[in-house]
Amino acid sequence: MKIKKIIQNISVPGSISIREALVFLDKEPLGFLLAVDNQNRLEGVITEGDIRRLVISGKKLSTSVKDFIKRDPVTAYQQTDIEKIQSKLSEKIKFIPILDKESRVIDILFFDKNFHIPIAGPFLNEEELKNVTDCVLSGWISSAGKYIPEFEKQFSNYCDTKYGVATSNGTTALHLALATLGVKKGDEVIVPNFTFIATANAVTYTGAKPILAEIEKETWNMDPGRIERLITKRTKAIIPVHVFGHPCDMDPIMNIAKKHKLFVIEDAAQAHGAEYKKKRVGSIGDLGCFSFYGNKIITTGEGGMIVTKNKSLADKAKILRDHGMDLDHKYRHSCLGYNYRMTNLQAAIGVAQMKKVSKIVQRKREIAALYNNGLKNIKGITLPIEKEWAKNVYWLYSILIKEKELGISRDQFIEKLRLQKIDSRPFFVSLNKQPIYSQKGFFPVSEEISKSGLSLPSSINITNEEINKILNSVKGAIGKA
Ligand SMILES: Cc1ncc(COP(=O)(O)O)c(C=O)c1O
């Protein structure tokens, strides 16, 4: 119902009886009435609780409520900043009438205890449900079934690669990729200092050592100019990570790899659909690895995939994914492998997600454009970049907070948003600062970015109104509202 109609239904003369008040409260059960004069100007509010207490205290139903009206309720004027009004709402003050200049109620803001804007979230509907139901009813719920090859085909086509090897998650995809390339104890693999820990962990699982490369100031990705100095006799591979959906500068990375005969595994866990010079990420290195965790661009709950243009690498990955079992000989195992298989249930969700992937990427870019537009003139906030050669998919819309200019630290900023029920997330701690990977070295760029960065909500389910609310809260948090 329109708010105008609701206001009409609960606006009553202050002289009504307890019985009449009960009738109004019954008709529009909001739990309160607005007492207005004959010009519709607000005189006060009458709450259901007040009426209940009058009845319990023995007042007759014919008694007028006029002496029991709350004449100083919390109200706000139309011009008041919405953030200020919202900050007054609580379990105690559950509604605030908004008044025009003549003190007539034109709107009411309500406290919503469940209101909360999450950082990310999956986009699921009946298409996923239908496919999962099909798995359950057919009994194909493990890692055999029609959805696995179908998902591998559709996702690898999407990445402009020929082959896809679906895995149980993105971390197993990375480990499987390294194992497929024969990376082992004693080897070294170059990874960016700024990434989610899984990139380095996958290297460590093989017995090899992750070697940390400094990142670029603008893209927050591995800096190609800082790779060559890290190469030794032991170096086997480079893992560029397309952080937050912006592709790495792949040409110089591929040239270095070619020159030193190194493999390249793209960690594209955060960048489904991103493009480098019109090439989809995941299709440029020897192998590309993706995650389909619930907060990713598309999801299968948990899940991952290796994509490649190289058939023999894809076959090797398939063998290692399934306990090293020969592809043409059941239960003959020629090498040590793993159980990193994806289930048909996961792939069933993945196939449904493939129908949405383009729409999701488009919406992610729209969300980023709305944020960019709202934040562009704020000195002290660095916006995410899109290089001229890149298509950024803005997996998580992320910004840097310059404490010196804004007078507020990143963590204080996060806390202010939290009080407004807005989730945000600090950037990863750079690997050299992680107890298990602490390494000597000079990493000023990644340390600074890691300290000052945060991601704002960019769930595919977020509305434009919610983005506006977040923009107001961001401005409020830094005193620019
Ligand atoms: C850059 C990066 N690599 C790897 C992973 C691991 O993926 P998963 O969580 O599916 O194991 C993630 C997950 O967020 C990631 O962000």
PDBQT file of the ligand as one rigid body, heavy atoms in Angstrom, charges set to zero:
ROOT
HETATM    1  C1  LIG A 501      42.650 -15.187  -5.750  1.00  0.00    +0.000 C 
HETATM    2  C2  LIG A 501      42.034 -16.452  -5.231  1.00  0.00    +0.000 A 
HETATM    3  N1  LIG A 501      42.618 -17.624  -5.498  1.00  0.00    +0.000 NA
HETATM    4  C3  LIG A 501      42.086 -18.774  -5.070  1.00  0.00    +0.000 A 
HETATM    5  C4  LIG A 501      40.943 -18.817  -4.318  1.00  0.00    +0.000 A 
HETATM    6  C5  LIG A 501      40.454 -20.119  -3.795  1.00  0.00    +0.000 C 
HETATM    7  O1  LIG A 501      39.177 -20.464  -4.211  1.00  0.00    +0.000 OA
HETATM    8  P1  LIG A 501      38.264 -21.399  -3.303  1.00  0.00    +0.000 P 
HETATM    9  O2  LIG A 501      37.792 -20.574  -2.160  1.00  0.00    +0.000 OA
HETATM   10  O3  LIG A 501      37.152 -21.797  -4.221  1.00  0.00    +0.000 OA
HETATM   11  O4  LIG A 501      39.077 -22.541  -2.859  1.00  0.00    +0.000 OA
HETATM   12  C6  LIG A 501      40.289 -17.632  -4.025  1.00  0.00    +0.000 A 
HETATM   13  C7  LIG A 501      39.054 -17.626  -3.252  1.00  0.00    +0.000 C 
HETATM   14  O5  LIG A 501      38.509 -16.609  -2.885  1.00  0.00    +0.000 OA
HETATM   15  C8  LIG A 501      40.851 -16.406  -4.477  1.00  0.00    +0.000 A 
HETATM   16  O6  LIG A 501      40.281 -15.243  -4.198  1.00  0.00    +0.000 OA
ENDROOT
TORSDOF 0
